[in-house]
Amino acid sequence: MIEVLSWVSLCTGVGFTLLGCIGLVRFPDLYNRMQAATKCVTLGTCGIMLGIFLKTGFCALGVKALVCALFVLITVPVAAHALARGSLIFGVKLWKGTVKDEFTDDRGGESIIDDK
Protein backbone atom coordinates (compact mmCIF):
# COMPACT_ATOMS: atom_id res chain seq x y z
CA MET A 1 0.00 0.00 0.00
CA ILE A 2 2.83 2.40 0.87
CA GLU A 3 4.47 1.55 -2.46
CA VAL A 4 1.33 2.62 -4.33
CA LEU A 5 1.04 5.84 -2.30
CA SER A 6 4.67 6.67 -3.00
CA TRP A 7 4.19 6.22 -6.75
CA VAL A 8 0.99 8.28 -6.69
CA SER A 9 2.81 11.05 -4.82
CA LEU A 10 5.77 10.92 -7.21
CA CYS A 11 3.57 11.02 -10.31
CA THR A 12 1.42 13.82 -8.90
CA GLY A 13 4.55 15.80 -8.07
CA VAL A 14 5.93 15.33 -11.57
CA GLY A 15 2.54 16.39 -12.99
CA PHE A 16 2.47 19.59 -10.94
CA THR A 17 6.05 20.37 -11.93
CA LEU A 18 5.22 19.81 -15.60
CA LEU A 19 2.19 22.14 -15.33
CA GLY A 20 4.37 24.77 -13.68
CA CYS A 21 6.90 24.55 -16.50
CA ILE A 22 4.17 24.86 -19.12
CA GLY A 23 2.75 27.88 -17.28
CA LEU A 24 6.20 29.43 -17.15
CA VAL A 25 6.37 29.29 -20.94
CA ARG A 26 2.75 30.15 -21.77
CA PHE A 27 1.74 32.91 -19.34
CA PRO A 28 2.01 36.50 -20.61
CA ASP A 29 3.79 38.50 -17.92
CA LEU A 30 6.20 38.25 -15.02
CA TYR A 31 3.54 38.02 -12.33
CA ASN A 32 1.54 35.22 -13.96
CA ARG A 33 4.73 33.29 -14.68
CA MET A 34 5.90 33.73 -11.12
CA GLN A 35 2.56 32.41 -9.85
CA ALA A 36 2.84 29.30 -12.03
CA ALA A 37 6.42 28.68 -11.01
CA THR A 38 5.73 29.20 -7.32
CA LYS A 39 2.49 27.29 -6.81
CA CYS A 40 2.95 24.37 -9.17
CA VAL A 41 6.64 23.77 -8.68
CA THR A 42 6.35 24.04 -4.88
CA LEU A 43 3.55 21.46 -4.82
CA GLY A 44 5.41 19.33 -7.35
CA THR A 45 8.68 19.35 -5.46
CA CYS A 46 6.95 18.60 -2.16
CA GLY A 47 5.02 15.77 -3.81
CA ILE A 48 8.21 14.27 -5.20
CA MET A 49 9.97 14.57 -1.84
CA LEU A 50 7.00 12.99 -0.05
CA GLY A 51 7.06 10.14 -2.57
CA ILE A 52 10.77 9.62 -1.92
CA PHE A 53 10.14 9.58 1.82
CA LEU A 54 7.31 7.06 1.46
CA LYS A 55 9.46 4.88 -0.79
CA THR A 56 12.57 4.89 1.43
CA GLY A 57 11.09 5.26 4.93
CA PHE A 58 12.91 6.71 7.94
CA CYS A 59 16.43 6.27 6.56
CA ALA A 60 18.88 9.09 5.89
CA LEU A 61 17.52 9.72 2.39
CA GLY A 62 13.90 9.81 3.57
CA VAL A 63 14.57 12.27 6.38
CA LYS A 64 16.60 14.48 4.04
CA ALA A 65 13.69 14.45 1.56
CA LEU A 66 11.29 15.61 4.29
CA VAL A 67 13.67 18.36 5.39
CA CYS A 68 14.07 19.53 1.78
CA ALA A 69 10.29 19.52 1.27
CA LEU A 70 9.81 21.60 4.41
CA PHE A 71 12.53 24.03 3.29
CA VAL A 72 10.97 24.42 -0.17
CA LEU A 73 7.48 24.81 1.30
CA ILE A 74 8.62 27.67 3.53
CA THR A 75 11.13 29.54 1.37
CA VAL A 76 9.79 29.48 -2.20
CA PRO A 77 6.45 31.27 -1.58
CA VAL A 78 8.15 33.90 0.60
CA ALA A 79 10.83 34.55 -2.02
CA ALA A 80 8.25 34.78 -4.82
CA HIS A 81 6.18 37.24 -2.80
CA ALA A 82 9.23 39.42 -2.18
CA LEU A 83 10.21 39.33 -5.87
CA ALA A 84 6.68 40.17 -7.04
CA ARG A 85 6.35 43.05 -4.58
CA GLY A 86 9.75 44.39 -5.57
CA SER A 87 8.81 44.16 -9.24
CA LEU A 88 5.59 46.10 -8.62
CA ILE A 89 7.41 48.78 -6.67
CA PHE A 90 10.13 48.98 -9.33
CA GLY A 91 7.42 49.46 -11.97
CA VAL A 92 7.36 46.25 -14.01
CA LYS A 93 4.17 46.51 -16.09
CA LEU A 94 1.25 44.15 -15.66
CA TRP A 95 -0.23 42.36 -18.67
CA LYS A 96 -2.76 44.46 -20.63
CA GLY A 97 -5.47 41.87 -19.92
CA THR A 98 -5.13 42.29 -16.17
CA VAL A 99 -8.54 43.10 -14.72
CA LYS A 100 -7.67 44.50 -11.27
CA ASP A 101 -4.53 45.97 -9.77
CA GLU A 102 -5.25 46.04 -6.05
CA PHE A 103 -1.67 46.85 -5.05
CA THR A 104 -1.65 50.13 -6.95
CA ASP A 105 -5.22 50.91 -5.84
CA ASP A 106 -4.22 50.46 -2.20
CA ARG A 107 -1.18 52.70 -2.62
CA GLY A 108 -3.23 55.37 -4.42
CA GLY A 109 -0.76 55.52 -7.27
CA GLU A 110 -0.88 55.44 -11.02
CA SER A 111 -1.87 52.13 -12.61
CA ILE A 112 1.00 50.08 -14.00
CA ILE A 113 -1.09 47.98 -16.39
CA ASP A 114 0.64 47.77 -19.77
CA ASP A 115 -1.69 49.38 -22.34
CA LYS A 116 0.36 48.47 -25.39
Phi and psi in radians as a Rosetta constraint file:
Dihedral C 1 N 2 CA 2 C 2 CIRCULARHARMONIC -1.115 0.35
Dihedral N 2 CA 2 C 2 N 3 CIRCULARHARMONIC -0.630 0.35
Dihedral C 2 N 3 CA 3 C 3 CIRCULARHARMONIC -1.066 0.35
Dihedral N 3 CA 3 C 3 N 4 CIRCULARHARMONIC -0.752 0.35
Dihedral C 3 N 4 CA 4 C 4 CIRCULARHARMONIC -1.145 0.35
Dihedral N 4 CA 4 C 4 N 5 CIRCULARHARMONIC -0.772 0.35
Dihedral C 4 N 5 CA 5 C 5 CIRCULARHARMONIC -1.082 0.35
Dihedral N 5 CA 5 C 5 N 6 CIRCULARHARMONIC -0.668 0.35
Dihedral C 5 N 6 CA 6 C 6 CIRCULARHARMONIC -1.143 0.35
Dihedral N 6 CA 6 C 6 N 7 CIRCULARHARMONIC -0.724 0.35
Dihedral C 6 N 7 CA 7 C 7 CIRCULARHARMONIC -1.190 0.35
Dihedral N 7 CA 7 C 7 N 8 CIRCULARHARMONIC -0.665 0.35
Dihedral C 7 N 8 CA 8 C 8 CIRCULARHARMONIC -1.096 0.35
Dihedral N 8 CA 8 C 8 N 9 CIRCULARHARMONIC -0.768 0.35
Dihedral C 8 N 9 CA 9 C 9 CIRCULARHARMONIC -1.125 0.35
Dihedral N 9 CA 9 C 9 N 10 CIRCULARHARMONIC -0.748 0.35
Dihedral C 9 N 10 CA 10 C 10 CIRCULARHARMONIC -1.085 0.35
Dihedral N 10 CA 10 C 10 N 11 CIRCULARHARMONIC -0.821 0.35
Dihedral C 10 N 11 CA 11 C 11 CIRCULARHARMONIC -1.172 0.35
Dihedral N 11 CA 11 C 11 N 12 CIRCULARHARMONIC -0.674 0.35
Dihedral C 11 N 12 CA 12 C 12 CIRCULARHARMONIC -1.124 0.35
Dihedral N 12 CA 12 C 12 N 13 CIRCULARHARMONIC -0.737 0.35
Dihedral C 12 N 13 CA 13 C 13 CIRCULARHARMONIC -1.081 0.35
Dihedral N 13 CA 13 C 13 N 14 CIRCULARHARMONIC -0.748 0.35
Dihedral C 13 N 14 CA 14 C 14 CIRCULARHARMONIC -1.138 0.35
Dihedral N 14 CA 14 C 14 N 15 CIRCULARHARMONIC -0.670 0.35
Dihedral C 14 N 15 CA 15 C 15 CIRCULARHARMONIC -1.091 0.35
Dihedral N 15 CA 15 C 15 N 16 CIRCULARHARMONIC -0.802 0.35
Dihedral C 15 N 16 CA 16 C 16 CIRCULARHARMONIC -1.093 0.35
Dihedral N 16 CA 16 C 16 N 17 CIRCULARHARMONIC -0.713 0.35
Dihedral C 16 N 17 CA 17 C 17 CIRCULARHARMONIC -1.123 0.35
Dihedral N 17 CA 17 C 17 N 18 CIRCULARHARMONIC -0.722 0.35
Dihedral C 17 N 18 CA 18 C 18 CIRCULARHARMONIC -1.095 0.35
Dihedral N 18 CA 18 C 18 N 19 CIRCULARHARMONIC -0.765 0.35
Dihedral C 18 N 19 CA 19 C 19 CIRCULARHARMONIC -1.101 0.35
Dihedral N 19 CA 19 C 19 N 20 CIRCULARHARMONIC -0.663 0.35
Dihedral C 19 N 20 CA 20 C 20 CIRCULARHARMONIC -1.113 0.35
Dihedral N 20 CA 20 C 20 N 21 CIRCULARHARMONIC -0.699 0.35
Dihedral C 20 N 21 CA 21 C 21 CIRCULARHARMONIC -1.166 0.35
Dihedral N 21 CA 21 C 21 N 22 CIRCULARHARMONIC -0.693 0.35
Dihedral C 21 N 22 CA 22 C 22 CIRCULARHARMONIC -1.133 0.35
Dihedral N 22 CA 22 C 22 N 23 CIRCULARHARMONIC -0.735 0.35
Dihedral C 22 N 23 CA 23 C 23 CIRCULARHARMONIC -1.103 0.35
Dihedral N 23 CA 23 C 23 N 24 CIRCULARHARMONIC -0.625 0.35
Dihedral C 23 N 24 CA 24 C 24 CIRCULARHARMONIC -1.097 0.35
Dihedral N 24 CA 24 C 24 N 25 CIRCULARHARMONIC -0.583 0.35
Dihedral C 24 N 25 CA 25 C 25 CIRCULARHARMONIC -1.477 0.35
Dihedral N 25 CA 25 C 25 N 26 CIRCULARHARMONIC -0.650 0.35
Dihedral C 25 N 26 CA 26 C 26 CIRCULARHARMONIC -1.582 0.35
Dihedral N 26 CA 26 C 26 N 27 CIRCULARHARMONIC -0.465 0.35
Dihedral C 26 N 27 CA 27 C 27 CIRCULARHARMONIC -1.264 0.35
Dihedral N 27 CA 27 C 27 N 28 CIRCULARHARMONIC 2.644 0.35
Dihedral C 27 N 28 CA 28 C 28 CIRCULARHARMONIC -1.436 0.35
Dihedral N 28 CA 28 C 28 N 29 CIRCULARHARMONIC -0.493 0.35
Dihedral C 28 N 29 CA 29 C 29 CIRCULARHARMONIC -2.365 0.35
Dihedral N 29 CA 29 C 29 N 30 CIRCULARHARMONIC 3.058 0.35
Dihedral C 29 N 30 CA 30 C 30 CIRCULARHARMONIC -0.987 0.35
Dihedral N 30 CA 30 C 30 N 31 CIRCULARHARMONIC -0.757 0.35
Dihedral C 30 N 31 CA 31 C 31 CIRCULARHARMONIC -1.232 0.35
Dihedral N 31 CA 31 C 31 N 32 CIRCULARHARMONIC -0.714 0.35
Dihedral C 31 N 32 CA 32 C 32 CIRCULARHARMONIC -1.166 0.35
Dihedral N 32 CA 32 C 32 N 33 CIRCULARHARMONIC -0.700 0.35
Dihedral C 32 N 33 CA 33 C 33 CIRCULARHARMONIC -1.141 0.35
Dihedral N 33 CA 33 C 33 N 34 CIRCULARHARMONIC -0.688 0.35
Dihedral C 33 N 34 CA 34 C 34 CIRCULARHARMONIC -1.148 0.35
Dihedral N 34 CA 34 C 34 N 35 CIRCULARHARMONIC -0.645 0.35
Dihedral C 34 N 35 CA 35 C 35 CIRCULARHARMONIC -1.112 0.35
Dihedral N 35 CA 35 C 35 N 36 CIRCULARHARMONIC -0.778 0.35
Dihedral C 35 N 36 CA 36 C 36 CIRCULARHARMONIC -1.104 0.35
Dihedral N 36 CA 36 C 36 N 37 CIRCULARHARMONIC -0.781 0.35
Dihedral C 36 N 37 CA 37 C 37 CIRCULARHARMONIC -1.145 0.35
Dihedral N 37 CA 37 C 37 N 38 CIRCULARHARMONIC -0.700 0.35
Dihedral C 37 N 38 CA 38 C 38 CIRCULARHARMONIC -1.257 0.35
Dihedral N 38 CA 38 C 38 N 39 CIRCULARHARMONIC -0.966 0.35
Dihedral C 38 N 39 CA 39 C 39 CIRCULARHARMONIC -1.168 0.35
Dihedral N 39 CA 39 C 39 N 40 CIRCULARHARMONIC -0.956 0.35
Dihedral C 39 N 40 CA 40 C 40 CIRCULARHARMONIC -1.208 0.35
Dihedral N 40 CA 40 C 40 N 41 CIRCULARHARMONIC -0.761 0.35
Dihedral C 40 N 41 CA 41 C 41 CIRCULARHARMONIC -1.259 0.35
Dihedral N 41 CA 41 C 41 N 42 CIRCULARHARMONIC -0.566 0.35
Dihedral C 41 N 42 CA 42 C 42 CIRCULARHARMONIC -1.124 0.35
Dihedral N 42 CA 42 C 42 N 43 CIRCULARHARMONIC -0.848 0.35
Dihedral C 42 N 43 CA 43 C 43 CIRCULARHARMONIC -1.113 0.35
Dihedral N 43 CA 43 C 43 N 44 CIRCULARHARMONIC -0.676 0.35
Dihedral C 43 N 44 CA 44 C 44 CIRCULARHARMONIC -1.138 0.35
Dihedral N 44 CA 44 C 44 N 45 CIRCULARHARMONIC -0.797 0.35
Dihedral C 44 N 45 CA 45 C 45 CIRCULARHARMONIC -1.125 0.35
Dihedral N 45 CA 45 C 45 N 46 CIRCULARHARMONIC -0.749 0.35
Dihedral C 45 N 46 CA 46 C 46 CIRCULARHARMONIC -1.144 0.35
Dihedral N 46 CA 46 C 46 N 47 CIRCULARHARMONIC -0.636 0.35
Dihedral C 46 N 47 CA 47 C 47 CIRCULARHARMONIC -1.123 0.35
Dihedral N 47 CA 47 C 47 N 48 CIRCULARHARMONIC -0.735 0.35
Dihedral C 47 N 48 CA 48 C 48 CIRCULARHARMONIC -1.127 0.35
Dihedral N 48 CA 48 C 48 N 49 CIRCULARHARMONIC -0.778 0.35
Dihedral C 48 N 49 CA 49 C 49 CIRCULARHARMONIC -1.131 0.35
Dihedral N 49 CA 49 C 49 N 50 CIRCULARHARMONIC -0.668 0.35
Dihedral C 49 N 50 CA 50 C 50 CIRCULARHARMONIC -1.124 0.35
Dihedral N 50 CA 50 C 50 N 51 CIRCULARHARMONIC -0.717 0.35
Dihedral C 50 N 51 CA 51 C 51 CIRCULARHARMONIC -1.082 0.35
Dihedral N 51 CA 51 C 51 N 52 CIRCULARHARMONIC -0.696 0.35
Dihedral C 51 N 52 CA 52 C 52 CIRCULARHARMONIC -1.117 0.35
Dihedral N 52 CA 52 C 52 N 53 CIRCULARHARMONIC -0.749 0.35
Dihedral C 52 N 53 CA 53 C 53 CIRCULARHARMONIC -1.092 0.35
Dihedral N 53 CA 53 C 53 N 54 CIRCULARHARMONIC -0.781 0.35
Dihedral C 53 N 54 CA 54 C 54 CIRCULARHARMONIC -1.124 0.35
Dihedral N 54 CA 54 C 54 N 55 CIRCULARHARMONIC -0.594 0.35
Dihedral C 54 N 55 CA 55 C 55 CIRCULARHARMONIC -1.285 0.35
Dihedral N 55 CA 55 C 55 N 56 CIRCULARHARMONIC -0.665 0.35
Dihedral C 55 N 56 CA 56 C 56 CIRCULARHARMONIC -1.705 0.35
Dihedral N 56 CA 56 C 56 N 57 CIRCULARHARMONIC -0.426 0.35
Dihedral C 56 N 57 CA 57 C 57 CIRCULARHARMONIC 1.457 0.35
Dihedral N 57 CA 57 C 57 N 58 CIRCULARHARMONIC -2.770 0.35
Dihedral C 57 N 58 CA 58 C 58 CIRCULARHARMONIC -1.493 0.35
Dihedral N 58 CA 58 C 58 N 59 CIRCULARHARMONIC 0.878 0.35
Dihedral C 58 N 59 CA 59 C 59 CIRCULARHARMONIC -1.722 0.35
Dihedral N 59 CA 59 C 59 N 60 CIRCULARHARMONIC -3.060 0.35
Dihedral C 59 N 60 CA 60 C 60 CIRCULARHARMONIC -1.069 0.35
Dihedral N 60 CA 60 C 60 N 61 CIRCULARHARMONIC -0.737 0.35
Dihedral C 60 N 61 CA 61 C 61 CIRCULARHARMONIC -1.132 0.35
Dihedral N 61 CA 61 C 61 N 62 CIRCULARHARMONIC -0.732 0.35
Dihedral C 61 N 62 CA 62 C 62 CIRCULARHARMONIC -1.136 0.35
Dihedral N 62 CA 62 C 62 N 63 CIRCULARHARMONIC -0.743 0.35
Dihedral C 62 N 63 CA 63 C 63 CIRCULARHARMONIC -1.181 0.35
Dihedral N 63 CA 63 C 63 N 64 CIRCULARHARMONIC -0.698 0.35
Dihedral C 63 N 64 CA 64 C 64 CIRCULARHARMONIC -1.099 0.35
Dihedral N 64 CA 64 C 64 N 65 CIRCULARHARMONIC -0.659 0.35
Dihedral C 64 N 65 CA 65 C 65 CIRCULARHARMONIC -1.113 0.35
Dihedral N 65 CA 65 C 65 N 66 CIRCULARHARMONIC -0.727 0.35
Dihedral C 65 N 66 CA 66 C 66 CIRCULARHARMONIC -1.142 0.35
Dihedral N 66 CA 66 C 66 N 67 CIRCULARHARMONIC -0.718 0.35
Dihedral C 66 N 67 CA 67 C 67 CIRCULARHARMONIC -1.120 0.35
Dihedral N 67 CA 67 C 67 N 68 CIRCULARHARMONIC -0.740 0.35
Dihedral C 67 N 68 CA 68 C 68 CIRCULARHARMONIC -1.123 0.35
Dihedral N 68 CA 68 C 68 N 69 CIRCULARHARMONIC -0.716 0.35
Dihedral C 68 N 69 CA 69 C 69 CIRCULARHARMONIC -1.087 0.35
Dihedral N 69 CA 69 C 69 N 70 CIRCULARHARMONIC -0.751 0.35
Dihedral C 69 N 70 CA 70 C 70 CIRCULARHARMONIC -1.107 0.35
Dihedral N 70 CA 70 C 70 N 71 CIRCULARHARMONIC -0.749 0.35
Dihedral C 70 N 71 CA 71 C 71 CIRCULARHARMONIC -1.070 0.35
Dihedral N 71 CA 71 C 71 N 72 CIRCULARHARMONIC -0.797 0.35
Dihedral C 71 N 72 CA 72 C 72 CIRCULARHARMONIC -1.132 0.35
Dihedral N 72 CA 72 C 72 N 73 CIRCULARHARMONIC -0.736 0.35
Dihedral C 72 N 73 CA 73 C 73 CIRCULARHARMONIC -1.092 0.35
Dihedral N 73 CA 73 C 73 N 74 CIRCULARHARMONIC -0.556 0.35
Dihedral C 73 N 74 CA 74 C 74 CIRCULARHARMONIC -1.534 0.35
Dihedral N 74 CA 74 C 74 N 75 CIRCULARHARMONIC -0.765 0.35
Dihedral C 74 N 75 CA 75 C 75 CIRCULARHARMONIC -1.480 0.35
Dihedral N 75 CA 75 C 75 N 76 CIRCULARHARMONIC -0.659 0.35
Dihedral C 75 N 76 CA 76 C 76 CIRCULARHARMONIC -1.132 0.35
Dihedral N 76 CA 76 C 76 N 77 CIRCULARHARMONIC -0.830 0.35
Dihedral C 76 N 77 CA 77 C 77 CIRCULARHARMONIC -1.111 0.35
Dihedral N 77 CA 77 C 77 N 78 CIRCULARHARMONIC -0.633 0.35
Dihedral C 77 N 78 CA 78 C 78 CIRCULARHARMONIC -1.160 0.35
Dihedral N 78 CA 78 C 78 N 79 CIRCULARHARMONIC -0.764 0.35
Dihedral C 78 N 79 CA 79 C 79 CIRCULARHARMONIC -1.133 0.35
Dihedral N 79 CA 79 C 79 N 80 CIRCULARHARMONIC -0.715 0.35
Dihedral C 79 N 80 CA 80 C 80 CIRCULARHARMONIC -1.144 0.35
Dihedral N 80 CA 80 C 80 N 81 CIRCULARHARMONIC -0.679 0.35
Dihedral C 80 N 81 CA 81 C 81 CIRCULARHARMONIC -1.100 0.35
Dihedral N 81 CA 81 C 81 N 82 CIRCULARHARMONIC -0.769 0.35
Dihedral C 81 N 82 CA 82 C 82 CIRCULARHARMONIC -1.119 0.35
Dihedral N 82 CA 82 C 82 N 83 CIRCULARHARMONIC -0.724 0.35
Dihedral C 82 N 83 CA 83 C 83 CIRCULARHARMONIC -1.161 0.35
Dihedral N 83 CA 83 C 83 N 84 CIRCULARHARMONIC -0.722 0.35
Dihedral C 83 N 84 CA 84 C 84 CIRCULARHARMONIC -1.160 0.35
Dihedral N 84 CA 84 C 84 N 85 CIRCULARHARMONIC -0.748 0.35
Dihedral C 84 N 85 CA 85 C 85 CIRCULARHARMONIC -1.130 0.35
Dihedral N 85 CA 85 C 85 N 86 CIRCULARHARMONIC -0.743 0.35
Dihedral C 85 N 86 CA 86 C 86 CIRCULARHARMONIC -1.099 0.35
Dihedral N 86 CA 86 C 86 N 87 CIRCULARHARMONIC -0.669 0.35
Dihedral C 86 N 87 CA 87 C 87 CIRCULARHARMONIC -1.144 0.35
Dihedral N 87 CA 87 C 87 N 88 CIRCULARHARMONIC -0.713 0.35
Dihedral C 87 N 88 CA 88 C 88 CIRCULARHARMONIC -1.122 0.35
Dihedral N 88 CA 88 C 88 N 89 CIRCULARHARMONIC -0.765 0.35
Dihedral C 88 N 89 CA 89 C 89 CIRCULARHARMONIC -1.153 0.35
Dihedral N 89 CA 89 C 89 N 90 CIRCULARHARMONIC -0.667 0.35
Dihedral C 89 N 90 CA 90 C 90 CIRCULARHARMONIC -1.221 0.35
Dihedral N 90 CA 90 C 90 N 91 CIRCULARHARMONIC -0.421 0.35
Dihedral C 90 N 91 CA 91 C 91 CIRCULARHARMONIC 1.849 0.35
Dihedral N 91 CA 91 C 91 N 92 CIRCULARHARMONIC 0.370 0.35
Dihedral C 91 N 92 CA 92 C 92 CIRCULARHARMONIC -1.167 0.35
Dihedral N 92 CA 92 C 92 N 93 CIRCULARHARMONIC 2.210 0.35
Dihedral C 92 N 93 CA 93 C 93 CIRCULARHARMONIC -1.210 0.35
Dihedral N 93 CA 93 C 93 N 94 CIRCULARHARMONIC 2.529 0.35
Dihedral C 93 N 94 CA 94 C 94 CIRCULARHARMONIC -1.412 0.35
Dihedral N 94 CA 94 C 94 N 95 CIRCULARHARMONIC 2.826 0.35
Dihedral C 94 N 95 CA 95 C 95 CIRCULARHARMONIC -1.127 0.35
Dihedral N 95 CA 95 C 95 N 96 CIRCULARHARMONIC 2.560 0.35
Dihedral C 95 N 96 CA 96 C 96 CIRCULARHARMONIC -1.124 0.35
Dihedral N 96 CA 96 C 96 N 97 CIRCULARHARMONIC -0.369 0.35
Dihedral C 96 N 97 CA 97 C 97 CIRCULARHARMONIC -1.517 0.35
Dihedral N 97 CA 97 C 97 N 98 CIRCULARHARMONIC 0.085 0.35
Dihedral C 97 N 98 CA 98 C 98 CIRCULARHARMONIC -1.167 0.35
Dihedral N 98 CA 98 C 98 N 99 CIRCULARHARMONIC 2.285 0.35
Dihedral C 98 N 99 CA 99 C 99 CIRCULARHARMONIC -1.490 0.35
Dihedral N 99 CA 99 C 99 N 100 CIRCULARHARMONIC -0.746 0.35
Dihedral C 99 N 100 CA 100 C 100 CIRCULARHARMONIC -2.402 0.35
Dihedral N 100 CA 100 C 100 N 101 CIRCULARHARMONIC 2.379 0.35
Dihedral C 100 N 101 CA 101 C 101 CIRCULARHARMONIC -2.093 0.35
Dihedral N 101 CA 101 C 101 N 102 CIRCULARHARMONIC 1.470 0.35
Dihedral C 101 N 102 CA 102 C 102 CIRCULARHARMONIC -1.236 0.35
Dihedral N 102 CA 102 C 102 N 103 CIRCULARHARMONIC -0.510 0.35
Dihedral C 102 N 103 CA 103 C 103 CIRCULARHARMONIC -1.093 0.35
Dihedral N 103 CA 103 C 103 N 104 CIRCULARHARMONIC -0.850 0.35
Dihedral C 103 N 104 CA 104 C 104 CIRCULARHARMONIC -1.199 0.35
Dihedral N 104 CA 104 C 104 N 105 CIRCULARHARMONIC -0.655 0.35
Dihedral C 104 N 105 CA 105 C 105 CIRCULARHARMONIC -1.069 0.35
Dihedral N 105 CA 105 C 105 N 106 CIRCULARHARMONIC -0.725 0.35
Dihedral C 105 N 106 CA 106 C 106 CIRCULARHARMONIC -1.163 0.35
Dihedral N 106 CA 106 C 106 N 107 CIRCULARHARMONIC -0.629 0.35
Dihedral C 106 N 107 CA 107 C 107 CIRCULARHARMONIC -1.387 0.35
Dihedral N 107 CA 107 C 107 N 108 CIRCULARHARMONIC -0.280 0.35
Dihedral C 107 N 108 CA 108 C 108 CIRCULARHARMONIC 1.297 0.35
Dihedral N 108 CA 108 C 108 N 109 CIRCULARHARMONIC 0.436 0.35
Dihedral C 108 N 109 CA 109 C 109 CIRCULARHARMONIC -1.775 0.35
Dihedral N 109 CA 109 C 109 N 110 CIRCULARHARMONIC -3.031 0.35
Dihedral C 109 N 110 CA 110 C 110 CIRCULARHARMONIC -1.345 0.35
Dihedral N 110 CA 110 C 110 N 111 CIRCULARHARMONIC 2.482 0.35
Dihedral C 110 N 111 CA 111 C 111 CIRCULARHARMONIC -1.133 0.35
Dihedral N 111 CA 111 C 111 N 112 CIRCULARHARMONIC 2.492 0.35
Dihedral C 111 N 112 CA 112 C 112 CIRCULARHARMONIC -1.956 0.35
Dihedral N 112 CA 112 C 112 N 113 CIRCULARHARMONIC 0.456 0.35
Dihedral C 112 N 113 CA 113 C 113 CIRCULARHARMONIC -1.329 0.35
Dihedral N 113 CA 113 C 113 N 114 CIRCULARHARMONIC 2.290 0.35
Dihedral C 113 N 114 CA 114 C 114 CIRCULARHARMONIC -1.286 0.35
Dihedral N 114 CA 114 C 114 N 115 CIRCULARHARMONIC 2.026 0.35
Dihedral C 114 N 115 CA 115 C 115 CIRCULARHARMONIC -1.659 0.35
Dihedral N 115 CA 115 C 115 N 116 CIRCULARHARMONIC 0.193 0.35
